């Protein structure tokens, strides 16, 4: 705290004023005050009871024996007028102590200025919270992205459009819930700490629980616990929750992210595609109502692969469970696809898929039918042992959704998980999940035919709001700590 601000606080205390009072009287919102003045003429004072307004001081303009200021609440602003000759107002104390950034309370009567701006003529004022650090760039915007993400509160203060992003995100999530609730789904919560991290191919975060004396993992997906609930007779369940993957950070990946997963008994991946369309449309309508009408197209990977690469994808497989590594690498080299020669086979396949198939899809496109070798939790496609009933939804190359007809054969599920364990041992695949005996035991008690769906909420926000970086749609993205940073004062 600098000496000037310290002196201002001492001035308030000496005058018998609270600097951080605990109570605030019932307030009128800025919109209520403006509504009262809607029909008033310029320069007209309303003949009614005083109003009480509070907010952060966004701007101060001294004019000798008078002062104009703007209070801000979120993105809404209200003008306040103070005069030195107002009997109940300690004007000198106010001008000696009030600054941009302070929270203050104003009591007075509303009127319209000659220019037609809704204003409150202050009859009294009260400090609610003194800002002892300066505001960023005098409210003209905070541009340093590192500071914006580390000190999101300053970003919200300085850049009004940022709060608009997160309000839109909230509306989007609300729309997703309404679709699922309307279809009879039950929202549930599953464990974040897990003895085994499964349900996806990803490297987990690990911690240690001292009382249990055991290692635990932060979940990488909610899938396996949600399917246990299907086994238990909850026919339609969903969860919108945090997942954690110990992976790199880029414009579309954050180690902590929000996923929707939904599971429906007696459904398949075609049903999940219909559900996905409704969710995405309703999310668009909630978060960006002016967006264009969405046209969803559906394509099948076997046909597109044959057309794009000139041979059936089955050529790259030794059997339904395994890629032929030599053929996979030769295909990548022939088509100019860079890959890590020490990485697992499925990563090479993903690279080819991204560059040769996904990049050429229509704007909103479901890609149906994936190789079993990269889809260990999906049900096989009848009559086609190499394929499974799985789709991903892409928008201009960005994955928005992933869905299966869920595998419910416990012995086949065991075989698939054993293959993943083999891959971890043979190719050093750190993302391969372990064999989950408890989940297999749950399947062995019987799970009906089930459709499952996963949608990345952060990415859906990015697409709908036209934002290029995932950090812009996460309030507090993961950042590397600044060593010895101390307190950085803006202003």
Secondary structure, DSSP 4 states (H G I P E B T S, - for coil): --HHHHHHHHHHHHTT--SS-S--PPPPPHHHHHHHTTTPPTTPBP-S--EEEEEEEEEEEEETTEEEEEEEETTEEEEEEEETT-TT--HHHHHHH--TT-EEEEEEEEEE-TT--EEEEEEEEEEEE---SPPGGGGS----HHHHHHTHHHHHHH-HHHHHHHHHHHHHHHHHHHHHHHTT-EE----SEESS--SSS-PPPEEEETTTTEEEEE-S-SHHHHHHHHHTT--EEEEEEEEE-----BTTB-SEEEEEEEEEET--HHHHHHHHHHHHHHHHHHH-TTSPPP-EEEEEHHHHHHHHHSS-GGGGEEETTEE-HHHHHHHHHHTT----TTS-HHHHHHHHIIIIIGGGS-SEEEEEEEEGGG-TTBPEETTEEEEEEEEEEEETTEEEEEEEEBP--HHHHHHHHHHHHHHHHHH--TTPPPP-HHHHHHHHT---SEEEEEEEHHHHHHHHHT-S-GGGSSTT---PPPTT--PPPP-
